[in-house]
């Protein structure tokens, strides 16, 4: 590898580090776990949940047999339930 190619590669690699924190925004994960009710199954607009209701819905999802089967079959990779629970935990 020539010196100019090495310097070009180094410049490209370091340019990614030059972004200032106020200009770079990280995607904020949104918790989309909600309790399953007759009203939510019909597609009506969701009402706002209290923090206790939100945590209870997360607990119900975390303790389902479906989640256990998904963990056995897929593990942590490509698992929508685990991703939803991780999004809720990062709030």
Secondary structure as the mmCIF struct_conf table of DSSP 4:
data_model
#
loop_
_struct_conf.conf_type_id
_struct_conf.id
_struct_conf.beg_label_comp_id
_struct_conf.beg_label_asym_id
_struct_conf.beg_label_seq_id
_struct_conf.end_label_comp_id
_struct_conf.end_label_asym_id
_struct_conf.end_label_seq_id
HELX_RH_AL_P HELX_RH_AL_P1 UNK A 3 UNK A 15
HELX_RH_3T_P HELX_RH_3T_P1 UNK A 16 UNK A 18
TURN_TY1_P TURN_TY1_P1 UNK A 21 UNK A 23
HELX_LH_PP_P HELX_LH_PP_P1 UNK A 26 UNK A 29
HELX_RH_AL_P HELX_RH_AL_P2 UNK A 38 UNK A 41
TURN_TY1_P TURN_TY1_P2 UNK A 42 UNK A 43
HELX_LH_PP_P HELX_LH_PP_P2 UNK A 44 UNK A 50
HELX_RH_AL_P HELX_RH_AL_P3 UNK A 51 UNK A 62
TURN_TY1_P TURN_TY1_P3 UNK A 63 UNK A 63
HELX_RH_AL_P HELX_RH_AL_P4 UNK A 65 UNK A 74
TURN_TY1_P TURN_TY1_P4 UNK A 75 UNK A 78
HELX_RH_AL_P HELX_RH_AL_P5 UNK A 80 UNK A 89
TURN_TY1_P TURN_TY1_P5 UNK A 90 UNK A 90
#
